[in-house]
Amino acid sequence: MSKAPANPEIGEEKFKSKIGGQAVIEGVMMRGIDMASMANRLPNGEIDLETWPIRGGKNVPWYRKVPFVRGIFNFLVSMIDGYKCLMRSADKQMDGDEDEEPTKFERWLEDKLGDKIMPIMSAISIILGLGLAILLFMYLPSLVIKLLDKIVETPTVVKNIIEGLLKISIFVGYTALTGLTKDMRRLYEYHGAEHKTIACYEHEMELTVENVQKQCRFHPRCGTSFIFLVLFISIFVNTVFRVSWESVLLRVVYKIALIPVVTGIAYELIRLAGKYDNLATRIISAPGLWIQRITTKEPKPDEIECAIAALKAVIPESGEC
């Protein structure tokens, strides 16, 4: 993998920023050192910008600073905050539907649950999402390998490798299929806008649509790369800890228990890849950057405008990256 930038006009990267982000419904969320923001394109065409201070800021608890321990906690915080932003961004697209007559089912839910309806629906969607993830990435691969082992007896190490490759294949296939839908493609375009805008900032170029468009849409600190590392590292962790193959359900329980270990290692590697540029970090980043060809798309000017608005709102006044 070459160090040269994709476009010679943008020159060399000047610094590594600590700012990260996430694509949301018709917008981008950005997270800086002590501030976070979300910029959304509303149905009327305007950009709605929200900002809020990050809890703790630079003074986060010790367990979010200690290497290999901080990974699982920072991942959970990012996942929860990202989900909240995703739901809030979806609400912004519903503002124009307030005058529509609710269905009988919607009226029944409102009568029975009142103000509790949104928290309950959010909790249900989180549980369903986690259940689907466990089914696809833990239960199904283990079941396939156990059935395969009954046909052809396979060494444990080989089974772990095949299982890991199955999980990666499911992840790549799932993201590719979802990208075929109009709404998800739009989300992937905002994902590309987020990466390109951060890259423009790291090249110390003026944050304009034209300058952002010149940037590469792939970034080593992307969540896609992190997920790939989690799936890949699980192969080695499951081999070292000798997770049993006797019961598929028991194996799933073991793998859930090992999530903090896998996440902790993946988090440290993604931090290194985002902080340094050398042969080792380029090897670590390469598979995730390749998968980003699926999870990011070239953004449109209106999507870039949202990403720029979100990024400008979290750039520290102190000048820290």
N, C-alpha and C positions, 0 to 999 in steps of 0.2 A: 504494500500500500504506500503510495507516494505521499510525501509531506506537502507537495505543491498544491496551492489552492485550485479549486475547480475553474475559477475565472481569474486570469492574471490581473484584471483591473482592480481587484479588491486588495491585492497585496497580502502580506503576512499578518497572521493574527497577532494582536498587540498584547493581550492579556487573557487570563482565564477568569471568567465571571462566576460569581456564586449564585447569580440569578437563575432560577429555573421556572418552568411553566407547565401548562397543561391546556390542551384544546378542550373547549366546552361547547355547548349548543350555541351556534352562531356567535362564537367569541373565543377569547383567550384569557386564561388566568395566569398571572405572573406572581412569583414569590421572590422577594428580595431578602436583604439581611434583617430588616426590622419592619418592613411593610409588604403587604400583599395587595393585589388589585385584580379586577376582572372587567374587561371591556366587551360589551355585547352589541351586535347590530340588531336593533329593534325592528319590529315589523314595519314601522314607518320610515325606516332607512337611517335613523339617527343612531349615534353610538352612545350607549349608556355606560358610564364608568363608575365603578365602586372601588373604594380603597379602605383598608382596615389595618390596624397594627397587628403584627404577629405576636402571639402570646409568648412572653419570655424573651423574644427577640434574640439577641446574642447571649443573653443570660439564661440559657436553657438548663434543665436539671442535669446532674452529672451523668445519669444513665443515657442521655442523648449525646454525650460527648466521648464516652469511652469506646475505643475501637473494638469492633466485633460484638459489642453489646448494643451500641447505638443504632445499628442497622434495623433491627426489628421494630424499635420504638419510632424511629424517624419514618420508616415505611408505613406504619400504622397511622401516624399523624398525617402524612401526605395523602394516604388513601381516604381517610375520613374527611379531610379538608377538600380534597378533590371531588369526592362524592357530593358534598354539600354545594360546592360551586356548580357542579353539573346539574343538580336539581334546581338550584336558583336560576341558572341560565335557561333551563327549560320553562320555568315559570314566566320568565320575561317574554317568551314567545307566545304565551297564552293570554297576555294582557288584552289583546284585541278580541278575545272570545268571551268576555265577561257577560255580554248581553244575550248570549245563546241560552236557550231554554235547557236546563239540566234534565237528564233522563230520569226515569223512575228509580233506577238503581242508584244514581248519584244522589237523588233526594233522600233515599232510604239511608244511604251511608252517612249523609250529613246529619240526618235526624238522630241516628243511633250513636255516632261517634263525635259529632260536633268538631271542636278545635283539635281533637286528637287524631283526626283522619290522616293528616299529612305525616306526622311522626310514625303512625302505625303502618301506613303504606310504604314509607321509606324503610322501616325495619323489615317488612316482608320482602321488599326488593333486594335488600342486602343479604338476607338469609337465602333467598333463591339464587342470587348470584354466587354466593360462597358454596352453596350446594352444587351448582352446576360446575364450578371450578374443581371441587373435590371429585365429582363424578368423572369429568373429562381428563383431568391431569393426574389423578391418584388412583381411583378405582378401576377405570376402564383399561389403562395400560397394564396394571398389575394383573387384571383378569385375563387379558390377551396373552401375556407371558406365561401365566400359570397353565392356560390351556395348551399353549405351544410346548411347554415343558413335558406335558403328558404324551405328546406325539414324538418329540425328539428331546432326550435328556440333555440339558444345557448347563454348563458351569455357571455358578452364581455371578461371576464378574461379567460374563457375556450377557446374562439375563438383565443385569443392571444397565449395561450399555444399550441394549435393544429397547428396554423400557424408557430410558432417557431419550433416545432418538424418536420413539413413538410420541412422547410428550411434546418434543420440539415440533414434530410434524403436525400434530393436532393444533398447536399454537399457530404455526405458520398458515395452515389450511383455514383455520377459523378466521384469522385476521384478513386473509385474502378473500374469503367468501363474503364477510361483512362489508368489505370495501367495494363490493359490486352494487350495493344499495346506494341510492342517491344521498340519503341523509348521512350515512357513514363516510361516503366519499367527501362530502362537505366538511365533516369533522376532521378527516385526514388532511384536508387542505388547510384548515386552521392549525393543525399540528405542524404542517410545513411552515406556515407563517410564523408560528412561535419560534421554531428553530432558526429560521432565517433572520428574524429580528434580533435574537440574542447574538447570532454570529456577526451581524452588522455592528452591534454595540461592542463586541469583543475586537472588531477590526478598527474601532474608534472612527467609524464613518458616521456622517450625519444620518439620523434616523428618518429617511425619506422612503417612499414607496419604491422609487427607482433604485436606490442603494440596496435596499433589502432584497429586491428581486435578483440582484447579482449574486447573492450568497448561496452557499450549499444548504440544502434542506436537511442534511443528516448531521446529527450531533452526538458525541460520545456519551453525554450524560443523560440520554433519553431513557424514559421509562421502558421503552421497547427493549433496549439493550439490557436493562436491569432484569426484566422478566426472562430474557434468554439466558443470562448468567445464572439466575436462580434454577432454571430447568437443567442447565448443563452441570452446575456444581452439585446438584442433587444426585447425579450419577455417582460421584466420588464419595459423597457423604453416606449414601445408602450402602456403598460397598464397604467403607471403613467401619460403620456401625453394625454391619451384618443384619440388616432388617429382614425378619423372617418372611419366607414365601409360603409357609404352611397354610395360613389363612389370609385371604385377600383383605377382609375387613380389618384384621389385626395389623396387617401391613400398612393400611391407610392410616390407622391410629398412630403407628410408629412414625410415619412420614409427617403427619401433622405435628407431632411432638418435636420433630427435627427441623421444623420451619425456622425457628429462631437461629439455629446454627447455619443453615443454608443462606438465609437472608443476611445474616451478619457478614459472612464471607463475600457474598455478591455486592453488598453495599460498599465494602472497603475497596473492592476491585473497580467499581464504577466511579468511586471518588478519585482513585488513582488515574483512571482513564480520562477523567475530566480535568485533572490538575496537571498532568504531564503528557508530553508528546515524545515518545521514543518507541523503539521496536517492540518492547514488551506490551506497552499500553495499546499500540496499534493492533497487535495480535488479539488482545483482549476485546478491543472494540469492533474488530472486523465483522464477526457474524451479526452482531446487533445492528451495525450500520447497514449491512446487506438487507436485514429484515425491515429496516426503516424505509426501504424502497416500496414496501407494501403499506406501512402505517403512516407514511407522510406522502402528500401529493403537492404538486406545484400550486401555490396559493394565488388567488385573484387579488387585484389591487384593494378591493373593499375589505378583504380578510386581513391583508397586511396592515391596513389602517387601524384595525382593531388591536392587532398585536403591538403596533407602535404605541398606541394610546396606553395599553396596559403596561408596557415596559417602562415608558417615561415616568409613570406614576410610582415606580418602586426603585428608581435609581437613587442611591443614597446621596444626600446633600454633602456628606463628609467626603465624598469622592472614593469611598471604599468600593471595591468591585462587588 
